[in-house]
């Protein structure tokens, strides 16, 4: 899962953050599919969980602040999608804390991260870019 220029929405900060998210999720996917020692992979899974928990919240806050600044008409729908994703990550964190890190759950989590990121950035966030373009460029 590689970053593609077609995912850019035309807002530099958001595009940079999306690119970093794609990079991290791609690395995570490679790790969980590797033949590397299980304990080494667990450490990297924990690192990714910590990153997602913190970085995604910062990114969502900045993206929502930008949407408010430009009076983006679908901001509430976007906030709900962000809240749903944060809840999903929090649920996996809770599962891993309660049940430990088992390979099936980690694979499931990786698939959900990848799917959500592609669908959200590739579809929902593109509407922000379209709105900005309809207003004559970066607002």
C-alpha positions in Angstrom: 0.0 0.0 0.0 1.9 3.0 -1.3 1.1 6.6 -1.2 0.0 7.9 -4.6 -0.2 11.5 -5.8 -3.9 10.9 -6.7 -4.6 10.9 -2.9 -3.4 14.5 -2.6 -6.2 17.0 -1.8 -4.2 20.1 -2.5 -3.7 21.2 1.1 0.0 20.8 2.0 -0.3 20.0 5.7 -3.0 17.5 5.2 -1.3 15.9 2.3 1.9 15.6 4.3 0.1 14.0 7.2 -1.7 11.6 4.9 1.5 10.6 3.2 3.0 9.8 6.7 0.0 7.8 7.6 0.3 5.7 4.4 4.0 5.2 5.1 3.4 4.0 8.6 0.5 1.7 7.7 2.6 0.3 4.8 5.5 -0.4 7.2 3.1 -2.0 9.6 1.6 -4.3 6.9 5.1 -5.4 5.9 6.0 -6.2 9.5 2.9 -8.3 10.2 3.4 -10.2 7.0 7.1 -10.8 7.5 8.8 -14.0 8.7 10.6 -12.0 11.4 10.7 -13.4 15.0 7.2 -13.0 16.6 8.6 -11.0 19.6 10.3 -8.5 17.3 7.1 -8.1 15.4 5.1 -7.5 18.6 7.4 -4.6 19.6 6.8 -3.0 16.2 3.0 -3.6 16.5 3.0 -1.8 19.9 5.0 1.0 18.3 2.4 1.3 15.5 -0.4 1.3 18.0 1.2 4.1 20.0 1.8 6.1 16.8 -1.8 5.6 15.5 -3.3 6.5 18.8 -1.4 9.8 19.0 -0.8 10.9 15.4 -4.3 10.1 14.1 -5.8 12.3 16.8 -3.5 15.2 16.0 -4.2 14.7 12.3 -7.9 14.6 12.8 -7.9 17.7 15.0 -5.9 19.6 12.4 -8.0 18.4 9.5 -11.2 19.3 11.3 -9.8 22.7 12.3 -9.0 23.3 8.6 -12.5 22.2 7.6 -14.0 24.7 10.1 -11.8 27.5 8.8 -13.0 27.0 5.2 -16.6 26.4 6.3 -16.6 22.9 4.8 -20.2 21.9 4.4 -19.7 18.2 5.3 -17.6 18.8 8.4 -20.1 17.0 10.7 -20.1 13.9 8.5 -16.3 14.0 8.5 -16.1 14.3 12.3 -18.4 11.3 12.7 -16.1 9.2 10.4 -13.0 10.4 12.4 -14.8 9.5 15.7 -15.7 6.1 14.4 -12.1 5.4 13.4 -10.7 6.6 16.7 -13.2 4.3 18.5 -12.1 1.4 16.3 -8.4 2.0 17.2 -9.3 2.3 20.9 -11.2 -0.9 20.7 -8.2 -2.8 19.3 -6.0 -1.2 21.9 -8.4 -2.5 24.6 -8.5 -6.0 23.0 -4.7 -6.2 22.9 -4.5 -5.0 26.5 -7.0 -7.6 27.7 -6.3 -10.5 25.4 -2.7 -9.9 24.4 -1.3 -9.7 20.9 -2.3 -12.7 18.9 -1.4 -12.9 15.2 -5.0 -13.2 13.9 -6.1 -10.0 15.7 -3.0 -8.2 14.5 -3.7 -9.2 10.9 -7.3 -8.1 11.3 -6.2 -4.8 12.7 -3.7 -4.3 9.9 -6.4 -5.0 7.3 -8.8 -2.6 8.9 -6.2 0.2 9.0 -5.3 -0.3 5.4 -8.9 -0.4 4.2 -10.0 2.6 6.3 -7.0 4.7 5.2 -7.5 4.0 1.5 -11.3 4.5 1.6 -11.1 7.7 3.8 -8.3 9.5 2.1 -9.2 8.1 -1.4 -12.9 9.1 -1.2 -14.0 11.2 1.8 -11.0 13.5 2.0 -11.0 14.0 -1.8 -14.2 16.0 -1.3 -12.3 18.5 0.8 -10.0 19.1 -2.1 -12.8 19.4 -4.5 -14.5 21.9 -2.2 -11.3 23.9 -2.0 -10.9 23.9 -5.8 -14.5 25.0 -6.2 -13.6 28.0 -4.1 -10.6 29.0 -6.3 -7.8 27.1 -4.6 -6.3 26.7 -1.1 -8.3 28.7 1.4 
